[in-house]
Amino acid sequence: MRKLLSFDAIIFDMDGLLVDTESVWEEAESAMLSGYNVVMEPAVRAQLIGLRNDVFITKLKNMYNISDSLESLQQNVVDRMLALIPVKAKPMPGAVEIIQFAIDEGIPVAIASSSPVAIIEAVISSQGWEKSIPVRCSAEHLLAGKPEPHVYLEAAKALGVAAMNCLALEDSPIGARAAVAAGMTCYAVPDLSHTRVEAFEGVTEHVFDTLHHVLEHLTQVA
């Protein structure tokens, strides 16, 4: 196994980092809200990106005074996502290459995502990554989701690697805070559809334009 700087493993966020699914989530959420004659402002959504699905939907439910149950709203969105993912989920630039690099070099990898298990599995299946990323951790049933560190700690435990020796890759400030709270080094690749580079100030100094640039950095220093 090749050692990258002091990193023994790479742990990936999923939505907006490995796969361009933030626009898919937005489509599913907007369709759900349209049933209540609600339009979610982009600024509102940008503040919630990276939160666990139940927390995200709870905030929308309260903000827009939707009377239906949290469970029914969550299921509505998840069902829409499961229909959209096979036709609309696309890998982010550099995702295929950095995953293949890890495979070629024998570097353990995992996903640490706020998404429900069903969504993670649908995304992985849509990209054919079942064997490439065998360790997939969801915050769905953990004590708390991002920005708390639990899902990252769970992924490190599943890999059998100390959290402090893991490199985490994130696209959202909320996710980056979770990775840093877990004691990991976090490389941010901001998804500019919902955030800004400046949003990572004070969270991580390692900010890249794309996963291609992350891979260039890793191969230069390894």
Backbone hydrogen bonds in HBPLUS format (Angstrom, degrees):
<---DONOR---> <-ACCEPTOR-->    atom                        ^
c    i                          cat <-CA-CA->   ^        H-A-AA   ^      H-
h    n   atom  resd res      DA  || num        DHA   H-A  angle D-A-AA Bond
n    s   type  num  typ     dist DA aas  dist angle  dist       angle   num
A0002-ARG N   A0105-GLU O   3.27 MM 103  5.72 164.2  2.29 158.3 162.5     1
A0007-PHE N   A0004-LEU O   2.60 MM   3  5.10 169.1  1.62 148.6 150.2     2
A0008-ASP N   A0165-ASN O   2.65 MM 157  5.57 161.6  1.68 160.6 165.2     3
A0167-LEU N   A0009-ALA O   2.94 MM 158  6.24 168.3  1.95 156.5 159.6     4
A0010-ILE N   A0108-PRO O   3.01 MM  98  6.47 161.0  2.05 159.5 164.0     5
A0110-ALA N   A0010-ILE O   3.14 MM 100  6.70 135.9  2.34 148.2 156.9     6
A0011-ILE N   A0167-LEU O   2.78 MM 156  6.13 164.9  1.80 160.1 164.1     7
A0169-LEU N   A0011-ILE O   2.95 MM 158  6.37 153.6  2.02 159.2 163.1     8
A0012-PHE N   A0110-ALA O   2.77 MM  98  6.12 165.6  1.79 163.1 159.3     9
A0112-ALA N   A0012-PHE O   2.79 MM 100  6.02 157.3  1.84 152.9 157.0    10
A0013-ASP N   A0169-LEU O   2.97 MM 156  6.07 146.1  2.09 160.7 168.9    11
A0017-LEU N   A0014-MET O   3.09 MM   3  5.30 155.9  2.15 118.8 125.3    12
A0018-LEU N   A0014-MET O   2.90 MM   4  5.01 148.0  2.00 131.5 142.0    13
A0019-VAL N   A0014-MET O   3.23 MM   5  6.17 165.6  2.25 153.2 151.8    14
A0016-GLY N   A0019-VAL O   2.75 MM   3  5.47 152.3  1.83 173.5 163.9    15
A0092-MET N   A0018-LEU O   2.85 MM  74  5.36 168.8  1.87 126.5 128.8    16
A0021-THR N   A0019-VAL O   2.79 MM   2  5.56 132.9  2.01 109.5  94.3    17
A0020-ASP N   A0090-LYS O   2.67 MM  70  5.42 164.6  1.69 176.0 175.7    18
A0024-VAL N   A0021-THR O   2.98 MM   3  4.80 119.7  2.35  91.0 107.3    19
A0025-TRP N   A0021-THR O   2.78 MM   4  6.10 160.9  1.82 159.7 163.6    20
A0026-GLU N   A0022-GLU O   2.92 MM   4  6.13 159.6  1.96 144.7 150.7    21
A0027-GLU N   A0023-SER O   3.01 MM   4  6.19 150.3  2.10 136.2 143.7    22
A0028-ALA N   A0024-VAL O   2.98 MM   4  6.29 161.2  2.02 152.5 157.0    23
A0029-GLU N   A0025-TRP O   2.80 MM   4  5.99 167.2  1.81 160.5 164.2    24
A0030-SER N   A0026-GLU O   2.86 MM   4  5.87 160.0  1.90 145.6 151.7    25
A0031-ALA N   A0027-GLU O   2.99 MM   4  6.09 154.3  2.06 142.6 149.6    26
A0032-MET N   A0028-ALA O   3.03 MM   4  6.26 155.2  2.09 144.2 150.8    27
A0033-LEU N   A0029-GLU O   2.91 MM   4  6.16 165.3  1.94 152.5 156.2    28
A0034-SER N   A0030-SER O   2.86 MM   4  5.96 141.9  2.01 142.2 152.6    29
A0035-GLY N   A0032-MET O   3.21 MM   3  5.70 146.9  2.33 107.5 115.9    30
A0036-TYR N   A0033-LEU O   2.82 MM   3  5.35 159.2  1.86 115.4 122.7    31
A0038-VAL N   A0033-LEU O   3.13 MM   5  5.17 160.3  2.17 132.0 133.8    32
A0037-ASN N   A0034-SER O   3.03 MM   3  4.75 163.3  2.06 105.5 106.4    33
A0044-VAL N   A0041-GLU O   3.03 MM   3  5.32 127.0  2.32 106.0 119.3    34
A0045-ARG N   A0041-GLU O   3.19 MM   4  6.58 161.8  2.22 156.5 161.0    35
A0046-ALA N   A0042-PRO O   2.94 MM   4  6.11 159.5  1.98 151.8 157.5    36
A0047-GLN N   A0044-VAL O   3.20 MM   3  5.47 132.0  2.45 101.4 113.1    37
A0048-LEU N   A0045-ARG O   2.92 MM   3  5.20 145.9  2.04 107.5 118.1    38
A0049-ILE N   A0045-ARG O   3.15 MM   4  6.33 124.3  2.47 153.3 167.8    39
A0051-LEU N   A0048-LEU O   3.13 MM   3  5.88 165.0  2.15 144.2 145.9    40
A0055-VAL N   A0052-ARG O   3.03 MM   3  5.38 120.2  2.40 107.3 122.1    41
A0056-PHE N   A0052-ARG O   2.89 MM   4  6.11 165.5  1.91 162.2 167.2    42
A0057-ILE N   A0053-ASN O   2.90 MM   4  6.05 172.8  1.91 154.5 156.2    43
A0058-THR N   A0054-ASP O   2.95 MM   4  5.94 151.0  2.04 135.4 144.1    44
A0059-LYS N   A0055-VAL O   3.04 MM   4  6.24 158.0  2.09 148.8 153.7    45
A0060-LEU N   A0056-PHE O   3.13 MM   4  6.49 154.8  2.19 146.4 153.5    46
A0061-LYS N   A0057-ILE O   2.79 MM   4  5.97 163.0  1.82 154.2 159.3    47
A0062-ASN N   A0058-THR O   2.96 MM   4  6.15 160.7  1.99 150.8 155.0    48
A0063-MET N   A0059-LYS O   2.85 MM   4  5.87 159.5  1.89 145.4 152.2    49
A0064-TYR N   A0060-LEU O   2.90 MM   4  5.90 163.2  1.93 152.5 155.6    50
A0066-ILE N   A0061-LYS O   2.95 MM   5  4.92 157.7  2.00 138.8 145.8    51
A0065-ASN N   A0062-ASN O   3.40 MM   3  4.97 157.3  2.46  91.8  98.2    52
A0073-LEU N   A0069-SER O   3.11 MM   4  6.37 157.4  2.16 149.8 156.0    53
A0074-GLN N   A0070-LEU O   2.89 MM   4  6.08 164.7  1.91 156.9 161.0    54
A0075-GLN N   A0071-GLU O   2.99 MM   4  6.14 164.2  2.01 147.4 151.9    55
A0076-ASN N   A0072-SER O   2.98 MM   4  6.05 149.5  2.07 138.5 146.9    56
A0077-VAL N   A0073-LEU O   3.14 MM   4  6.43 162.6  2.17 151.5 154.0    57
A0078-VAL N   A0074-GLN O   2.91 MM   4  6.14 169.2  1.92 157.6 161.0    58
A0079-ASP N   A0075-GLN O   2.87 MM   4  5.90 164.5  1.89 148.6 153.0    59
A0080-ARG N   A0076-ASN O   3.14 MM   4  6.36 156.6  2.20 143.2 149.5    60
A0081-MET N   A0077-VAL O   2.88 MM   4  6.16 155.8  1.94 151.1 158.4    61
A0082-LEU N   A0078-VAL O   2.89 MM   4  6.14 160.6  1.93 155.7 160.1    62
A0083-ALA N   A0079-ASP O   3.24 MM   4  6.47 140.2  2.41 139.3 148.7    63
A0084-LEU N   A0080-ARG O   3.04 MM   4  6.27 144.9  2.16 143.7 153.8    64
A0084-LEU N   A0081-MET O   3.03 MM   3  5.00 118.7  2.42  94.7 110.4    65
A0085-ILE N   A0081-MET O   2.83 MM   4  5.81 167.0  1.85 166.8 166.9    66
A0087-VAL N   A0084-LEU O   3.07 MM   3  5.70 140.0  2.23 117.8 128.4    67
A0088-LYS N   A0084-LEU O   2.88 MM   4  5.78 140.3  2.04 157.0 167.9    68
A0089-ALA N   A0085-ILE O   3.03 MM   4  4.93 163.1  2.06 135.0 136.3    69
A0095-ALA N   A0092-MET O   2.98 MM   3  5.48 167.2  1.99 139.4 141.2    70
A0098-ILE N   A0094-GLY O   2.97 MM   4  6.11 160.1  2.01 153.4 157.9    71
A0099-ILE N   A0095-ALA O   3.08 MM   4  6.19 159.0  2.13 152.4 157.9    72
A0100-GLN N   A0096-VAL O   3.01 MM   4  6.14 159.0  2.05 144.9 151.1    73
A0101-PHE N   A0097-GLU O   2.88 MM   4  6.05 151.5  1.96 143.4 151.7    74
A0102-ALA N   A0098-ILE O   3.09 MM   4  6.28 158.8  2.13 140.8 145.3    75
A0103-ILE N   A0099-ILE O   3.02 MM   4  6.34 157.0  2.08 148.2 154.6    76
A0104-ASP N   A0100-GLN O   2.82 MM   4  6.04 168.3  1.84 156.1 159.0    77
A0105-GLU N   A0101-PHE O   2.94 MM   4  6.10 150.2  2.03 149.3 157.2    78
A0106-GLY N   A0102-ALA O   2.96 MM   4  5.89 110.0  2.47 136.7 151.9    79
A0107-ILE N   A0102-ALA O   2.86 MM   5  4.82 156.5  1.91 147.5 148.8    80
A0106-GLY N   A0103-ILE O   3.18 MM   3  5.14 155.4  2.24 100.9 108.4    81
A0111-ILE N   A0135-VAL O   2.98 MM  24  6.47 146.6  2.09 142.9 153.3    82
A0137-CYS N   A0111-ILE O   2.80 MM  26  5.77 167.8  1.82 145.3 149.2    83
A0113-SER N   A0137-CYS O   2.96 MM  24  6.32 169.5  1.97 165.4 165.4    84
A0139-ALA N   A0113-SER O   2.93 MM  26  6.29 139.8  2.09 157.5 167.8    85
A0119-ILE N   A0116-PRO O   3.06 MM   3  5.41 125.2  2.38 105.8 119.0    86
A0120-ILE N   A0116-PRO O   3.07 MM   4  6.43 164.9  2.10 158.1 162.4    87
A0121-GLU N   A0117-VAL O   2.92 MM   4  6.14 171.1  1.93 162.4 163.9    88
A0122-ALA N   A0118-ALA O   3.04 MM   4  6.14 149.7  2.14 135.4 144.0    89
A0123-VAL N   A0119-ILE O   2.90 MM   4  6.12 161.5  1.94 156.3 160.4    90
A0124-ILE N   A0120-ILE O   2.91 MM   4  6.13 171.9  1.91 158.7 161.0    91
A0125-SER N   A0121-GLU O   2.94 MM   4  6.00 159.9  1.98 144.1 150.0    92
A0126-SER N   A0122-ALA O   2.92 MM   4  6.07 151.1  2.01 141.9 150.1    93
A0127-GLN N   A0123-VAL O   3.16 MM   4  6.44 137.8  2.34 146.9 157.1    94
A0127-GLN N   A0124-ILE O   3.27 MM   3  5.35 134.3  2.49  96.3 107.9    95
A0128-GLY N   A0124-ILE O   2.99 MM   4  6.05 115.4  2.43 137.5 154.2    96
A0129-TRP N   A0124-ILE O   2.99 MM   5  5.13 165.5  2.01 150.2 150.0    97
A0128-GLY N   A0125-SER O   3.20 MM   3  4.99 147.1  2.32  95.0 104.7    98
A0133-ILE N   A0129-TRP O   2.97 MM   4  5.88 161.8  2.01 156.4 156.1    99
A0142-LEU N   A0139-ALA O   3.17 MM   3  5.14 163.4  2.19 108.2 113.3   100
A0148-GLU N   A0145-GLY O   2.97 MM   3  5.65 144.2  2.10 134.2 130.9   101
A0152-TYR N   A0149-PRO O   3.03 MM   3  5.53 124.3  2.35 115.0 129.0   102
A0153-LEU N   A0149-PRO O   3.01 MM   4  6.21 159.3  2.06 157.7 164.1   103
A0154-GLU N   A0150-HIS O   2.83 MM   4  6.04 152.7  1.91 150.2 158.4   104
A0155-ALA N   A0151-VAL O   3.04 MM   4  6.21 151.6  2.12 137.5 144.4   105
A0156-ALA N   A0152-TYR O   3.00 MM   4  6.27 162.7  2.03 150.1 154.2   106
A0157-LYS N   A0153-LEU O   2.96 MM   4  6.13 159.0  2.00 146.3 152.3   107
A0158-ALA N   A0154-GLU O   2.94 MM   4  6.16 155.3  2.00 145.9 152.7   108
A0159-LEU N   A0155-ALA O   3.02 MM   4  6.28 142.8  2.16 144.6 154.4   109
A0160-GLY N   A0156-ALA O   2.95 MM   4  6.10 120.7  2.31 136.9 152.9   110
A0161-VAL N   A0156-ALA O   3.05 MM   5  5.30 166.0  2.07 152.4 152.1   111
A0160-GLY N   A0157-LYS O   3.05 MM   3  4.94 138.8  2.22  94.6 106.9   112
A0165-ASN N   A0162-ALA O   2.89 MM   3  5.44 155.1  1.95 116.8 125.1   113
A0166-CYS N   A0163-ALA O   3.05 MM   3  5.33 161.8  2.09 118.8 118.5   114
A0185-THR N   A0166-CYS O   3.38 MM  19  6.66 155.2  2.45 169.3 166.9   115
A0168-ALA N   A0185-THR O   2.83 MM  17  6.08 175.0  1.83 168.6 170.4   116
A0187-TYR N   A0168-ALA O   2.84 MM  19  6.22 162.9  1.86 170.1 173.1   117
A0170-GLU N   A0187-TYR O   3.06 MM  17  6.42 158.4  2.11 152.4 158.2   118
A0189-VAL N   A0170-GLU O   2.73 MM  19  6.08 161.7  1.76 163.6 170.2   119
A0176-ALA N   A0172-SER O   2.90 MM   4  6.14 156.7  1.96 150.6 158.1   120
A0177-ARG N   A0173-PRO O   2.93 MM   4  6.11 154.2  2.00 147.4 153.3   121
A0178-ALA N   A0174-ILE O   3.21 MM   4  6.49 146.8  2.33 139.2 147.9   122
A0178-ALA N   A0175-GLY O   3.10 MM   3  5.05 118.5  2.49  92.4 107.7   123
A0179-ALA N   A0175-GLY O   3.04 MM   4  6.39 157.2  2.09 152.1 157.4   124
A0180-VAL N   A0176-ALA O   3.00 MM   4  6.22 166.2  2.01 153.7 157.2   125
A0181-ALA N   A0177-ARG O   2.90 MM   4  5.97 154.0  1.97 142.0 149.8   126
A0182-ALA N   A0178-ALA O   3.04 MM   4  6.27 132.6  2.27 138.4 150.4   127
A0182-ALA N   A0179-ALA O   3.13 MM   3  5.10 131.2  2.38  93.2 106.4   128
A0184-MET N   A0179-ALA O   3.14 MM   5  5.60 157.7  2.20 157.3 151.1   129
A0183-GLY N   A0180-VAL O   2.91 MM   3  5.12 156.3  1.97 106.8 114.5   130
A0188-ALA N   A0206-HIS O   2.82 MM  18  6.14 174.1  1.82 164.7 163.6   131
A0208-PHE N   A0188-ALA O   2.80 MM  20  6.14 162.6  1.83 167.7 173.6   132
A0194-HIS N   A0191-ASP O   3.05 MM   3  6.14 174.4  2.06 131.4 133.2   133
A0195-THR N   A0191-ASP O   3.17 MM   4  6.11 134.4  2.39 140.0 150.6   134
A0199-ALA N   A0196-ARG O   3.04 MM   3  5.40 148.7  2.14 107.6 116.7   135
A0200-PHE N   A0197-VAL O   3.13 MM   3  5.95 170.8  2.13 123.8 126.7   136
A0201-GLU N   A0198-GLU O   3.15 MM   3  5.52 167.9  2.16 113.8 117.4   137
A0203-VAL N   A0200-PHE O   2.90 MM   3  5.19 158.2  1.95 130.9 132.5   138
A0204-THR N   A0200-PHE O   3.17 MM   4  5.96 161.0  2.20 157.5 161.3   139
A0213-HIS N   A0210-THR O   3.12 MM   3  5.35 124.8  2.44  98.9 110.9   140
A0214-VAL N   A0210-THR O   3.22 MM   4  6.66 147.1  2.34 138.8 148.2   141
A0215-LEU N   A0211-LEU O   2.91 MM   4  6.12 161.9  1.94 149.3 153.3   142
A0216-GLU N   A0212-HIS O   2.93 MM   4  6.23 155.0  2.00 145.8 152.9   143
A0217-HIS N   A0213-HIS O   3.01 MM   4  6.15 158.4  2.06 143.4 148.6   144
A0218-LEU N   A0214-VAL O   2.93 MM   4  6.23 162.0  1.96 153.7 158.5   145
A0219-THR N   A0215-LEU O   2.92 MM   4  6.09 161.3  1.96 153.7 158.3   146
A0220-GLN N   A0216-GLU O   3.01 MM   4  6.07 139.7  2.17 140.8 151.3   147
A0221-VAL N   A0217-HIS O   3.13 MM   4  6.34 150.3  2.23 148.9 155.4   148
A0222-ALA N   A0218-LEU O   2.94 MM   4  5.78 135.2  2.15 141.2 151.9   149
